[in-house]
Amino acid sequence: MTSSGKFVALLAFALSLVWTGSFAEAAPAPALSRTHEVTTRVTVKDVDRATRHLVVANAAGETYRLAVSPAFRALDTLKPGDVIQATYTVSVEYVISKPGQPLPPDTNSVLAARAAKGEIPKGVLANHIVVTGAVLAIDTANHTLKIVSPKGGEVLQISVDDTAGRKAMAELKVGDKITAYVTESLLLSVKPA
């Protein structure tokens, strides 16, 4: 297996841990799910080694400040002007809990992996979040929901942008509990120019 193949296998294994319950209980069958992925080449604008942050800019000139995992060994080799590839993926599954059904605990788990020494520098950071909210209001005309933690706190207004989500809104009632299983990952790869 090539060194690149080993990294891909490690990445697949790491992400499977997030989904199979090594970090949190597996999600029940979702009422709605979606995944969004963006891959782009970005230019390093600033490297803060002390706080492990990068400032990068995309082709449109938009800048982003990224926290870099200690697993990403190449931070010390990066300098302003370097071009790196970044892939950001977010997957969300929404599950409507039946009345009286126990709710999963809110959790936040993180996993990091990196290429072996001597390989093209690359690393991945994955974050898995489980959070449950109670439906306070349903506005089908404006395609929004107002939700709050079952324990109380800040009320959030959620826009429902896609057709499948709007269809699922028709099944909701005030007081229903919605659990979101969110997995985010960021893959950074330093490629020779």
GIURUR-V328261 format. One record per pair of residues at least 12 apart in sequence whose ideal C-beta (glycine too) atoms are under 8 Angstrom apart, sorted by the first residue. I is the first residue (numbers start at 1). GAP is how many residues later the second one is. If there is no record, write none. Layout:
I_GAP / I_GAP
This chain:
3_112 / 3_113 / 3_115 / 3_116 / 3_117 / 4_115 / 4_116 / 6_110 / 7_106 / 7_108 / 7_109 / 7_112 / 7_115 / 10_103 / 11_102 / 11_113 / 11_176 / 14_97 / 14_99 / 14_110 / 14_112 / 15_96 / 15_109 / 15_111 / 15_168 / 15_170 / 17_94 / 18_91 / 18_93 / 18_108 / 18_110 / 18_165 / 19_109 / 19_164 / 23_84 / 23_86 / 23_88 / 23_105 / 24_80 / 24_83 / 24_85 / 24_104 / 24_106 / 24_157 / 25_79 / 25_105 / 27_66 / 27_68 / 27_103 / 27_152 / 27_154 / 28_67 / 29_66 / 30_63 / 30_64 / 30_65 / 30_151 / 31_63 / 31_64 / 31_65 / 31_137 / 31_140 / 32_61 / 32_62 / 32_132 / 32_133 / 32_136 / 33_58 / 33_59 / 33_60 / 33_61 / 34_57 / 34_58 / 34_128 / 34_130 / 35_54 / 35_55 / 35_56 / 35_57 / 36_53 / 36_54 / 36_55 / 37_50 / 37_51 / 37_52 / 37_53 / 38_49 / 38_50 / 38_51 / 39_46 / 39_47 / 39_48 / 39_49 / 40_18 / 40_19 / 40_45 / 40_46 / 41_18 / 41_42 / 41_43 / 41_44 / 41_45 / 42_14 / 42_15 / 42_16 / 42_22 / 42_41 / 42_42 / 42_43 / 42_44 / 43_13 / 43_14 / 43_38 / 43_39 / 43_40 / 44_12 / 44_34 / 44_35 / 44_36 / 44_37 / 44_38 / 44_39 / 44_40 / 45_12 / 45_18 / 45_35 / 46_34 / 47_28 / 47_31 / 47_32 / 47_33 / 49_26 / 49_27 / 52_15 / 52_16 / 52_17 / 52_18 / 52_23 / 53_12 / 53_13 / 53_14 / 53_15 / 54_12 / 54_14 / 54_21 / 54_24 / 56_28 / 56_30 / 66_20 / 66_120 / 66_122 / 68_55 / 68_120 / 69_43 / 69_45 / 69_54 / 69_56 / 70_42 / 71_41 / 71_42 / 71_43 / 71_52 / 71_53 / 71_54 / 72_40 / 72_42 / 72_49 / 72_50 / 72_51 / 72_53 / 72_116 / 73_41 / 73_42 / 73_44 / 73_48 / 73_50 / 74_47 / 74_48 / 74_49 / 74_114 / 74_116 / 77_44 / 77_113 / 78_112 / 82_108 / 82_111 / 83_108 / 83_110 / 84_104 / 84_105 / 84_106 / 84_107 / 85_102 / 85_103 / 85_104 / 85_106 / 86_100 / 86_101 / 86_102 / 86_103 / 87_98 / 87_99 / 87_100 / 88_96 / 88_97 / 88_98 / 89_94 / 89_95 / 89_96 / 89_98 / 90_92 / 90_93 / 90_94 / 90_95 / 91_91 / 91_92 / 92_88 / 92_89 / 92_90 / 92_91 / 93_87 / 93_88 / 94_71 / 94_74 / 94_84 / 94_85 / 94_86 / 94_87 / 95_83 / 95_84 / 95_86 / 96_72 / 96_75 / 96_76 / 96_80 / 96_81 / 96_82 / 97_35 / 97_79 / 97_80 / 97_81 / 97_82 / 103_29 / 103_47 / 103_74 / 103_76 / 104_26 / 104_28 / 104_75 / 105_25 / 106_24 / 106_25 / 106_26 / 106_43 / 107_21 / 107_22 / 107_23 / 108_19 / 108_20 / 108_21 / 108_22 / 109_18 / 109_19 / 109_20 / 110_15 / 110_16 / 110_17 / 110_18 / 111_14 / 111_15 / 111_16 / 111_17 / 112_12 / 112_13 / 112_14 / 120_69 / 120_70 / 120_71 / 120_72 / 121_68 / 121_69 / 122_65 / 122_66 / 122_67 / 122_68 / 123_64 / 123_65 / 124_61 / 124_62 / 124_63 / 124_64 / 125_60 / 125_61 / 126_57 / 126_58 / 126_59 / 127_55 / 127_56 / 127_57 / 127_58 / 128_53 / 128_54 / 128_55 / 129_51 / 129_52 / 129_53 / 129_54 / 129_55 / 130_49 / 130_50 / 130_51 / 130_52 / 131_18 / 131_48 / 131_49 / 131_51 / 132_17 / 132_18 / 132_45 / 132_46 / 132_47 / 132_48 / 133_14 / 133_15 / 133_16 / 133_17 / 133_23 / 133_44 / 133_45 / 133_47 / 134_13 / 134_14 / 134_15 / 134_16 / 134_41 / 134_42 / 134_43 / 134_44 / 135_12 / 135_37 / 135_38 / 135_39 / 135_40 / 135_41 / 135_42 / 135_43 / 136_12 / 136_19 / 136_38 / 137_37 / 138_31 / 138_34 / 138_35 / 138_36 / 140_26 / 140_29 / 140_30 / 143_16 / 143_17 / 143_18 / 143_22 / 143_23 / 143_26 / 144_13 / 144_14 / 144_15 / 144_16 / 145_12 / 145_13 / 145_15 / 145_24 / 145_27 / 145_33 / 146_12 / 147_31 / 150_27
